[in-house]
Amino acid sequence: MFRIISYGFRAFVDFSTELKGVQKMARRVVGRDKIAQLQNNVENMRNICILAHVDHGKTTLADALVASNGIISQRLSGKLRYMDSRKDEQERGITMKSSAVALFHVFQREDKEEEYLVNLIDSPGHVDFSSEVSTALRLCDGAIVVVDAVEGVCPQTIATLRQAWHAGIKPILVFNKVDRLVLETKLSPMDAYVRLVQLLEQVNAVVGGFFAIDIFQKEEDDENRKSDPVSGEKSTSDASETVFDWTSPLENVDDSGLYFTPESGNVLFCSAIDGWGFSVRQFASLISKKLGIKQEVLAKTLWGDFFFDAKTKRVMRGAQSKAKKPLFVQLVLENIFSIYEAVVVRKDQEKRDKIIQTLDLKMTAKDLRSTDHRLQLSVIMNQWLPLASSVLDMVVDQLPSPKGMQRSRAEQLLTSRTAVLPFEHFPKETQCLSDAMMKCAAEDDAVIVYVSKMFPVETQFLPENKPKPMSREEMMQRREEALKRIEMSRTGPKGEPLSTAPIVGEAEDSIRSAVEDENLKNQTAFVAFARVFSGCVKPGQEIFVLGPKHDPCRYVVNGTFKADEVPVAGKLLELQSEHHVTRATVKSVYLLMGRQLESLEVGNAGSIIGLGGLEEHILKSATVSNTLACPGFTESVASQSQVSSIPVFRFALEPAHPRDMPSLVEGLKLLNQADACVRVFVQETGEHVIATAGEVHLERCLTDLRETFAKIEINVSPPIVPFRETIVFPPPIADDLVEFIEKKETDKSDKDTLSITMHAPNKHASVTIRALPLPREVTKIIERSEMLLKTNVGLSWEARSSALSGLKSEIHDAFASLSDPAESLGWKSIPDAVDRIWSFGPRRIGTNVLLNCIPDYETNTLVWPKSCSGEVIEVPEVRKELDSFVVTGFQMATLSGPICEEPITGVAFLVEDLTVSLLDSSEIGEEVKTHSSGYGQLSGQLMSLTKEACRRAFQAQPHQRLVVPMYNYQIHCSVEALGNMYGVLGKRHGRVVNTEMLPGSSMFRVDAQLPVLEADPFWEPLTDEEIEMYLEKGDSEKALARKYMNTVRKRKGLSIKEKIVEHAEKQRTLTKMK
């Protein structure tokens, strides 16, 4: 059966027979030609990315996979960080950009070997670079989710799982750093097993939450489709036959293949730093023959509540109830823990040699003599349970090929621009593209390539600029020519010294070559990071570059797509407004190999490649196709609404020397193209501002500007944090006062309603507006739907009605279910508030609403279109033609509030009266002829009138507030540092939300919130010397809101109430020293 080697209180199983067949996977050095050949077989291709929280071991795992192909040494795995090519990435020890590498793997399927190509993308885990994760997921079909066995599920773990869920990516789970359970937390094998079970439950709970949300959302959408498409109200014709279904929609949905379960083969346990890993199936294949149990049975029972009965030689259920060790503890963890204890903890050479002999491992004399016991452990474990082969086997076995794309994901990619517009509404030419994407069509079909980002490369490192290796004949010829030149330089034809002219010429050639090399070093080219979904791409091929806003539905006439009507420009700078297509020629196709690029003759369907020559056609992302019927790919509304890193950290930049301003402008253009998350813009004051996601992101941008793009010294301003202005409801009141206040509200006269009436200078127009706080739930709904409103701008009325019907119903339900007395009190007098919404603002997508509460006036709303039903409201008044100017004034007012000229949020502006009287011809004169509207200055006056009325109505409210952006922090600290951490957060005006102790450790996890403005800088002077040098005075300002307001107003040049002389009573000493 099997042999037990006694070792202390544990046992080690002899697996030597089976180990001979699974020795350490030989490193294979694969050339470019072999990779190009593997790209032709789409079924044997896998496109995957590695997702995890920061410092959970993504790059170390990637190093192990890269080492399996001989690109780096196995000894440097985990130390070199091959995928982190930037200097600051190596210094900080974190990944800041996503990078790809093509790997070759041989998979043993039954009795034959199959060759596979795995395109691996290593993505960042830091929250500042979440946009890089999104760009990686758009190119992949599967993902490896890495979780630290000690830290567990962290915020970025949940964020990456959410992004993978919305992108339709199938994940596999890897529990990394299992060695920490042995060496750091000192857990026993049984406690380590309990910890792993808890982690698995946590991850599955997160995935189950996403699944439940989608199911309930789908049920709600189905109910909305049954509603009237115009009003969103359900038909009441069959009200008497209404039947309520109290069953949960989750009961009728199969979720068996949704969760991570070790017995199904989608969970792997590993230590990437020590180079070992295994899945339950792989471990079962090692020990099944020794135990005399079928491999299929052991694979299903090795994880779970099962134990091995030594008497009956059978696997039994009920290990917990019978106080038995589970099979996973008895056969797996105890053996692994035994090796760690013998080699690393006790450093027992005798027991180490016995383990090596038992497992029939081969170690060199150098490794045996090494004083680095962790290195010895790595060699032993890597031969016994090789990490790279385990991971790649699971990737090949569990994750789909590009040909396995589901129809739902193909349609999601094609309809991501319009969010909720049904796929059937697209042209037939567009609908045919989904079939081409699903089958990874050959080169004679439509070409569809998605470019997720542009990354910079120094021109000298491009394959076409690298020196080509010489053949043997060329080397011999070059040697002979060099010998001739040397001989001729010594003597002339008659034995006289030769003129130095040829030598000077050679020197000039060498100088010219050096100058050319220096020019190549100073130049930067941009390569497109792309995935070929259909067709193939070749150098010299002419294609269309489709911007993210390109929508073929706009060019459909009578059900037919008119490709001739699509405007096409030559390059990005030539595009006009509302035009999003350029024509380009692909110059080069590259194979992405981490830090290096290799030239390819063709990029086949399903492969991840780089494209050269498109820097003048793509800003950040685009779609490349040979048909204009292909929509522009972009992130879905669900993905964009869940982005955790939003660029809210703003800084003004200026060159240290004014003469370098053109270099700064050009550098900012290149930075904007190279970084998917950064935002670059020019303020009204002329300042050049960049918006970053955080401090680390800012430092990376500044490093790129100073060293790569601008190459100048740059001065950075203090952080410019965006604020919001709002008004809130009065604080809660006692129940016995509610009736009294309601009666008082009804008895108020018109002059006490806080309504503001503004008249035009010529008295021909007036508007009455009242400001009212929006209920908090309504504000959240509109905020969640911001991307939905943005993506549906410009669609037809019918498409917008279908897309926004769910939003209208959701807002209606929120108004109907107001429970707070303060909120419901102000909105009781406004019936049908949802139908009265005139516009959202600012920019028609914000969280403020303009309501039409004019008693004798009804207009076609700009939010809920009614023209799709053929029912157009005719208003034979002049106000109908001028109401757009009222909306424009509202947009201007919400864009800059009265407190400190920051955007307004969460406020409803009620237009209670709008009076417009026409001017007669004698008053207008010739002015009417110069205005297209025909109303002279009235249109402009109405905009200014509405804007000022909204601002004054806002100021008339007694409860004005300044909204501060907050960072959500999750802090891990020890017991000793917990008190100091509370003090730091309190001094920075932070707030602790939750505190809990991490299971199995002495660390605490603290969830906290901190104002963004207080997050920079993290260091502040504490000693007297530091305060004297870096700080003029301490923070004695108690009114935090006033402090923030004064900061913003001072930056914008607005007046503030600030003392010029702080100590006027202090007498000056004018006596001169004698």
Protein Blocks (a to p, Z undefined) as FASTA:
>chain_A
ZZcddehjbccddfklmmmmmgccddddddfklmmmmmmmmmlcccddddddehiopmmm
mmmmmmmnomacfklgoklommlmbfklmmnopafbdcdddddddddehjaccddddddd
dddfbfklmmmmmmmmmmpcbdcddddfklopafklmmmmmmmmmnopacddddehklmm
mmmnopafklmmmmmmmmmmmmmmmmmmmmmmmmmmmmmmmmmmmpcfklopacfklmmm
pccdfbdfklmpccklmpccfknopaccddfknopacdfklmmmmmmmmnopafklmmmm
mgcjddddfklopacehklmnopacfklmmmmmmmmmmmmmmmmnopaklmmmmmmmnop
acdfklmmpcblklmmmmmmmmmmcfklmmmmmmmmmpccfklpcfklmmmmmmmmnoma
cfklpcfklmmmmmmmmnopafklccddddfbdcdddfklpmklpccdddfklmmmmmmm
mmmmmmmmmpcfkopacdfklmmmmmmmmmmmmmmmmmmmmpccdddddddfbhcddehi
acddddfklcfklmcgehiacfklpccdfblklpcehiabdcdddfbdcddehjaccddf
bdcehiacddehilmmcfkbccddfbfkbccddddfklmmmpcbdcfbccddddfblklm
mmmmmmmmmmmmmpmkbccdddfkopacdddfbfklmmmmmmmmmmmmnopacddddddd
dddddddddddddfklmmmmmmmmmmpcfklnopacdddfklpaccddddddddfklmmm
mmmmmmmmmmmgoiafklmmmmmmmmmmmmmmmmmmcfbfklmmmmmmmghkllmpmbdc
ehhlacbdcddfbfkbccddfklccklnopacddfbfklmmmmmmmmmmmmmmmpcfklo
pacehiacddfbdcdddddfklnmmmlmmpmnlnojmlmmmmmmmmmmmmmmmmmpmbdc
dddddddddddddfklmmmmmmmmmmnopacfbdcddehiabdcddddddfklmpcfbdc
fbfmlmmmmombdcfbfblmlmmmmmmmmmnopacdddfblblmbccdfbdcZZ
